[in-house]
């Protein structure tokens, strides 16, 4: 049992007011919330002004006559050790009117989650009725909004924003393509790849809209560190790059993101193949390798939910079917918690005994690469678009 005033103070301090159009409206909303809590507690208080913490009675499990047991609802604060979850179990809800503090807190919690934050939720009862599990989910649009409001750092797709960093360069980090070339046959190879280099130097809008991009093929750089052996390997690199770009142009891309993935792949593979070719001269290095950075990543910046930047962001493979998402599982957890914390003090709820714990579901594929089915049967579960784009080769 709790004193009603003590219970009111605890409940009120567990929840933040919904932010209205101005401070005055927010204050009015908060006072109305406090008055409602105290009024409800007054209605359930006994002659000593005490209110029950756990009483139960709102939910009743539906069972057959031969299995029905008395006392399935909680009548005291005793907890059962056997508390498994059965999402197929059927329960009767006898109404939202609270008869104890825990039910009142539960009602306010759901209102904040569903109405205040517009999050999806599903309530699951434990088998013995001792615990209520609330599964909460935010949709992509909510996550985008919170990411922008909180200046959340997201990664750009390197294939759409920084292809130039994947080009071979000299020891001074200058692209070999920009240096004056003494060999006409190599210049001819470069000219055959003007379409690709236009994508490298052009902006993403031109790439997505299939518009031609004007650029300067050469920068008039006289490099005295690029030797004949460098040019030999560079010529081989251009050969593989042409093969990859011709394959790129064969595809019809239903989703612009995949363009960036394919461009990144062909750029990396062309340099790797040239360095492994038996006829090469000396090994070539791109900007990342010159800096001794093994993992080539796109830049990170504050997320913006802008239609013009929609295709700039990296998409993450979220499961073994190669379906992609703008947000990783860890991003979902962080951003959803940011949303919840705008209206609910989780730690206070735990301290006051209103909340047993909060935890996150894990993506076992993202964390450990665990598969739910035989990898050889992946295409049976894949989206048709991914199969068409030869996903096994690209990813």
N, C-alpha and C positions, 0 to 999 in steps of 0.2 A: 504494500500500500504506500501511496505517496500523498503528501499534503497537496491540495489542489493548487495553491499558489506556487509551491515549488515545482509541481508538474508543469504549470503554465509557463513559468520562466524557462524551464529546460526546453520545452517544445518550441517556444518562440525564438530562442537563441539558436535552434538547429536549422532554421530556415531564413533565407534572405528575402527581402521584398522584391517583387517583380518590378523591373524598371519601366516606368510609364513615360509619357511624353515630356513631363517636366518633374522637377523635384517635389512640387506641391502634390501632384497626383500620386507620386510614389509614396510620399508620407501618408497620404490618406489611405492608400491601399494597405500599407503596413499596419496602420492603426485598426482598420477594419478586420484584418487578419487576426491581430492580437485580441480584439474584443470577441470575435467569434470563438477563438480557442478557449477563452475564459468562460464564456457563456456555456459551451458544451461541457467543460469540466464541472461547472456549477451544477449542471443537470445530473451528473453521474456521482456527485459527492455524497457521502453519508453524513450522519449527524455530527461526526467529528471532523468534517471537511476533508476527509481522505478519499482518494480515488484509487481503484484497482489498477495495477500495472498490467497484469495479464488476467483476463477473464474468459475470453473465447466466446464461442457461440455464433459468430457470424458465418463461418463455413462448416458444413457438415458433409462428410464423405458418403457417397452413395454406394451401398453394398447390397449383395443378396441377403435374404433373411437368414441363411445358414452361416453367413460370414460376418454379419453385422455385430459389432462389439459396442458395448457401452463405454461411454467416456472417451470417444475419439477426440473430442474438442478439449482444449486445454482448460482446466479449471484452477490451476495454480501455476507457480513459476517453475515447477519441476520439469526438467528436460529429459527426453529419452535418448539413450545411446544409439538406438537403432533408428536412423533418420534418413532412409534412402528416398530417392526421388522417383516418382512414376508419373510421367507426363500424360499417360493415357487414363489416369484415374479421374473419376467424375466427382465433382463437388457441388453442393447447393450453397448459393450465396443468399443468406437470410436478410440481406440489406446492409447498406453502408452506415447506418446509424451506429456510432461507436458506443460501446458500453465499458470500455477500458482505455487506458492511455495508449497502449501499443496499437490498438485499432485506429485511434484518432491519428497517431503519427503515420501509420500506413496510408490512411486516406489522404493526408496532406502531402505525403511523399509522392503518391501516384499523381495527384493533381499538379504538383510542380513538374514532374517528369513529362506527363502527357499534354497538359494545357500550357504550363509556363514555358517549357522547352520544346514542345512538339516532337518529342522523341517517341519511338515505338517501344512498347513494353509488353511483356507477357508474364503473368503471375503463375507460378507453379508451387503446389503444396507438397510438403514432405508426406511420406506414407502415413506417419502417425499424427500429422497435423500440427506438430510442434513448431515447425519453421515454415516461413513463406519466402520463396525465392522469386525475385523480380529480375527478369532478363531484360536488359535495356539495349537498344540499338539506335544508332543515328544513321540517317541516309546520307548519300553523297553530297546533296545540296547543303544540308546542315553542316557537314564537315568542311565544305568549301567556305561557307560563311564564317565559321569560327576560325578557320585557318587564316583568313584574310584579316579578321578583326584582331586576332592575337599576334599578327606578324609572324606566323609560323614559317619556319625555313623549309623550303622544298627544293628538290633537285631538278634542274633543267635537263632535257634530252640532248645528249652530246651530238647525236646524229642530225639534229635540227638547229643547233645553236653554236657548235664549235667543231665542225668538220676539219677546219684548218689545222687544229692541233694534232690531227691524225696523219698529216702529211709528213714525209721525210724532210728533215731540215739539217743545216750544217751545224758546226759546233757553236756558232753564235746565234742559234735558234732562228735562223732565217730560212724560210721554205726554199728548197732547191728549185722549185718551179719559178720562183721570183728572180733567181740569179741568171745572168746572161749565159746562154748555152753555146758552146763552140761547135756543136754537132747539129747539122740540119735535120737528120733523120729523127733525132729526139724532139726537135721543135715540131716536126710533122706529127709525131705521136701526140704531143701536147695539143696541137690544133684539133686533132680528132676527138679530144676529150674536152672541148670547150664547154659542152653541155654540162659535164660533171663539175668542172671548175667554176662554172657560173653558179651552181648550187653551193659550192664551197664558199664563195665570196658574196653571194647574194643574200637577201634577207628571207626569212621564213615565209612571209606573205607571198613573195614571188614563187617560192617553191610550191606552196600549197595551191596557188591559183594557176600554176602552169604557165606563168608569164616569163618571157625572156629577160635575162638580167645582163646588163652591161658591166664589164669589169676590165681591169688592166691585167693582161696575162703576165707581163714582165714589169719589174720595178727598177730595172737598170742596175742591179746589184752586181758588182764585180767581186766574186768570191775567189780568193786564192787558196782556200782550204778544200775545195771540191776538186778531186783529182779525176783522172781518166777512169779509174776503177769505180769511183763513186757514180760517174755518169753511166757506166756499164750496168751497174745494179739498178740505177734509176730508170734506165730504158726497159729493163725487165719488169720493174714495178709498174710502169705505164702499160705494159702489155697485159698484166694481170688486172690492172685497174679497168682497162677497156673491156675485158671479158666480163668483169663484174658489173660494170655500168650497162652493158648491153643486156645482161640478164635483168637488171633493175628496170630497164625500160620495157621489158616484156610484160610486166605485171600491171594489173589494174588495181589500184589501192582503194579499197572501200573506206579505210580509216587512215587519215593522214599520219597518225602516230607511227604506223608501220613503215612509212617512207623513211622516217628517221632511223628506225631500227635496221632497215635494210642498208641504208647508206653507211651507217656506222660499221655494219658487218663487212661490207665490201671493201671499205677503206682499210680496216684492220687486216683482213685476209690478203689483200693485195700486197701490203708491205711484208707480211709474214711469208707469203709464198715467194716473193722476190729474194728475201734473205736466205731462204732455204733452197733456192734454185741452184743447181750444180754449175751453171754457167755464170753465176754472179761474180762481181768484183769484190769490193769490200761491203761490209754490212752497213745498212742505212738505219737511222734512228729517227723516230718522230719526237715531238716536243716532250712528251711524257717520259720517254726512255732517256732523253738527254738529261732530264731532271731526276733520273733514277726513281721514278714513280711507276710502280708496276700496274696498278689498277687505274684505268683511264675513266674518269668520271666527268659528268657534266657539272657545271657551276651550281652553287646553291644560292638562293636568294629568297626574300620574303614572298610568300604566295599572294597572287592577285587573281581574283575570280573575274577575269576580263576575257570576253569572247575572242578578242584579237590575240590573246596569249594562250588560248585554250590548248593548243597543240604544242606548246613549248615544253610542257612538263613531262618528266619521265614517267612512264607507266611501269608498274612492277608486276612481275609474274606472281600471282597469288596462290596458284595450285598447279597440280600436275597436268591439268588440261590446257595450260598456257593462257588461261583467261587472265586479263590484266586489270589492274586497278590503279587509280591515281594515288591512293593512300595504302601504305603498308599496314599490316596488322598493328604494329607499334604506333603508327600515326592515328589509327582509329581509336586506340586506347587513350592516347594522350589528349586528342581533341574532344572525345566524348567526356572525359574527366573534366576538361576545361569547361565544357557546357554545364555539367552537373554542378560543379563548384560555384557557378554563378548564382545558384539559388539554394544550394543545400550544403551544410557543413557536415561532411561525412564523418570526420574525426569526432565531432561532438556527439553525433548520433551513436557512435560506438562507445564513447566514454559514458554516456547516459544509459546505455543498455538498450537503446531502441534498435540498433543495428548490430547484428552479430559480426559481420565482416563484409567486405566487398572484394571481388576478385575478377580477373579478366579471363576470357576464353583465349586459348592459344591456337595459332595456325601452325600445326606440326610440320606441314610442308615448308613453310617459310622459315621456321626455326631449325629444323633438322633434315629437311628434304624427304620426309616420310611420305610414302605413296599409299593411297587407299586401294589401288588395283595394280595389276601387272603392267609394268612400263611398256611392254610390247603392244598392249591393247589401248594405248593412250589415244590414238586417233579415233577410236570408237566413242570417246567421251569429249572430243574436242569440238570446238565451234567450226562450222564449215569454212569460215573465212581463214582460219588458221591453217587448215589442211591445204587450201588452195594456194596459200603463200609459202608452201614447203617449210612449215614451221620447224621441222627437225633440223633443217640445214641452217636456218636463220638464227635459231636460238639454242 
